[in-house]
Each structure stands twice: as structure tokens, then as C-alpha cells.
Amino acid sequence: MKIPRFAAVLMLVFGTIAANDVAPSNSELEAMYDKAYRAFDGANYVQALKELDAIDARKPDLAASQNLRGVIYMRQGLYDKAEAALSEANGLDPTFWNARFNLAEIPFLKKDWAEARKRFQGLLTSNAAELQGEATQLIQYKILLTYLLEGNNTMVDSILAKFELSPDTPAVHYANAAISLQNQNVPEAKNWMTTAEKNFSPQLNKLFAESLYEIGWLQKQQGQSRPAVQLISPGERASKSKALAATQFEQAQQAFEQRDFDSAARLSEQADTAQPNQPQILNLRGAILLEQQKYDQAEGFFKDALKADPKFREAQFNLADVPFRNKDYAKARERFQALLKQSPGGDKNQAAQVINFKIFLTYLLEGKDSRAQKLMEQFQFSGDTPALYYAQAAWEFKHDNPEKANDWISSAQKIYPSASNELYAAGFYDLGWLKSA
């Protein structure tokens, strides 16, 4: 039997608790924890701490108890005590994600954005295979907020673009709401939040909205509670085969990024065998085959990924890219145009700009210069993406002016982050306009 609930300021299902933290036969200790949690959930922090003291007298090495103590101190604004309790919880169980997340929350609540970002980034890099999709996007959302509050719009745009390509959580909606609130555009922020509330669960909305209250952009109504989400241990949410699949998937991604496609194909196939019908794994298998120019097989895997998750934007984009890479530009354009209509936030966001750029290329590569030029006019010098620069570069490459084309690319590289440049330049290598180093 396991402790039924674990407290956190904000988080999803990525916590862990050792199986021996509470002996299965010790129902009394479990009841004591439940009593402490209920006092905490009712904002009776003094009583909750008393209950935790009783637990510590019986079992002082319970990570979940120290985590709950730390959260209570955070709610009371006693950040030094919270840091000590959560550090102890993390020391007792280094894989306890709730304690590690809450440790990152402390500087966020203190408005020490740089330190908060450092801790949240550490969560993403230390053991990424343990994180589920919602948890990853929640942490990335917290990182985006730190950049936004520091005025680093370039990094905000870069993270926002990732959310737009994979809107499986309300991250894109609340990120845009945060940007609107930062710009004092409350009606626009409320529109983004209303859209999120229509498309995602109340609990998921609360998780992302909570940061807006923490920052002070929104005020809670009297009696409105703060989210404390039940966490599930890896033993409850993952079998050994699932853990193995996560490791193999991560290794496959690394091999893919290093362009070792044979190793990536082998590892992703093993991951697919260990954990079948997972959209991320199926999408990766398709991406590997796409790089190997096995277009029919790649299309099959992308379609399978979309059967598993019809809203998986990366697979939708990759499916549209198959005929483009196979030089069937009319079919590619049809797919990209259909995808553009489904883009959240209309045709002006960064994900839509990438899709519009691909549509522009289909016209250009078919020799339909007038249509390509008309679409290119929609891109702006002052835009959030280097779309115009790469559209101009593509135009020059297509019209045998490589020197001018490279000038446009050089200009883009001076203005936009490397991730944005890589996204737009990727297709140029396939077309032979750029050469790999």
C-alpha cells in the first residue's frame, strides 16, 4: 500500500517515492501522512506540521514527509526552512521529482529568475527519460516565464515555437497569456486562457495558471485553493520494459541527432518493441526513414504516430514533409496548407511561419515565381522568425545567385538564435544549396 497523495506547489505525474518509504503493513503511518496532507490541503499549516512531527518521530527518513514539510514552509513564505526540508527529501531519495521540482520553485517564488531557471533546466537535463510530456512542458513553461520576466524575448520566442509545434498541453496558451499580461493586455490574456479551459482538463489548466498568480499578474478569489497534485511513483506508471524503452528512445534520439541513422533505427525499433504504439517512438522511426530517403516507409510510421495521437503536431508536420522531400511539391503544398488551417493562434505564430515558408518553397521549386513572390511579401524584416531572410536566400539560390543567398543567411545568423536558423536552413541541405560541415 502506498501513500495516496503527495503535495507540491505545482506539478504533474513525475514524482517518485521509494517502495520501502512506508512499510506495506504500516497502515498507521500511512494514516498519519494522510491526516497531515488533509490539514495542509485545508490550509491548516500549524496542524499539518504537528502531524509531520509525529511522523518524523516514527520514521524520520520519509522523503514524502520532508517534501510536504517543505511545501508548507513555502506556503508560509519561510523559504530557508523550505530549502532545508526539500534538500533533505532530495537527499533521502535523489529520484524524488516532487522535491526537486519544489526546490526549483523556491527561487521562482522569491523572483530570483536566474536561479529558478538554472534549477528547472537541471530537471530537464539530469534524467529526462523519467519525465512525461506534460511535466516537460510545464518545466519549459516555467523557464519561458523566467526569460519573459528578464526581458529576453529571443529565448521566449524560441521556447514558444516549440510549444506551437507540439500543443499537447495548454503551455502555448498560457505562455501567450503571460506575454499578454506582461504587455498589460488583460483581455487578450483572458482569451488565451478561455481557449485553454475549453480544450484541457481543469487540473491541467490550474497547473499552468498557478504561475500567473505566483508572479502577481492575477489575483485569486477568496477561498480559491492552490493546486496540489497527486503524484505517481515510477513503479505505478512504468514497468521495466517501459523504462527500457525510454532509455532506448533517448539513445535513438541522440544517434539521430548525430546522423548515425543505422544505430538510431536499431535503437528506435527496440524501443518500439518494448513499448508499442507510442507516438513519439513511431514519429522518430519515421524521421529516420525520411533521412534515409525511404519515403513510403516513413509515411507509414508518421500515419501510425497520428493514429496513436491525432494531435501530434510534429508527426503532422513530418507527414506533410514526406512529399516535399520526395519532390512532389503539389502534394506537399496541399498537406502544409491543411496543417496551416489547424495552427493554434492563426497564421501569424512561429509554427505557422515555418509552414508558410515550406509552402513558399513548393511554389518556388515548381518555378511559380509570381506566387512564391506574393507569399514572400507576407514575411517581415522585423518578424519573430528568420522566414524572410531564408525566403530571400532560397530565391537567390533558385535563381543562381549563391553569393547573395549566403549574404541573407549570414544576416539571419547575426539576428536570430541558432535553433531558429537551423530550422529554416534544414531543407537547404536536402536541396543541395548548403553543404554539411
Secondary structure, DSSP 8 states (H G I E B T S, - for coil): ---S----SS--S-----TTSS-TT-HHHHHHHHHHHHHHHTT-HHHHHHHHHHHHHH-TT-HHHHHHHHHHHHHTT-HHHHHHHHHHHHHH-TT-HHHHHHHHHHHHHTT-HHHHHHHHHHHHHH-GGG--HHHHHHHHHHHHHHHHHHT-HHHHHHHHHHHHH--SSTHHHHHHHHHHHHTT-HHHHHHHHHHHHHHS-HHHHHHHHHHHHHHTSS---TT----------HHHH--HHHHHHHHHHHHHHHHHHTT-HHHHHHHHHHHHHHSTT-HHHHHHHHHHHHHTT-HHHHHHHHHHHHHH-TT-HHHHHHHHHHHHHTT-HHHHHHHHHHHHHT-TTTTSSHHHHHHHHHHHHHHHHTT-HHHHHHHHTTS-TTSSSSHHHHHHHHHHHHTT-HHHHHHHHHHHHHHS-HHHHHHHHHHHHHTTSS---
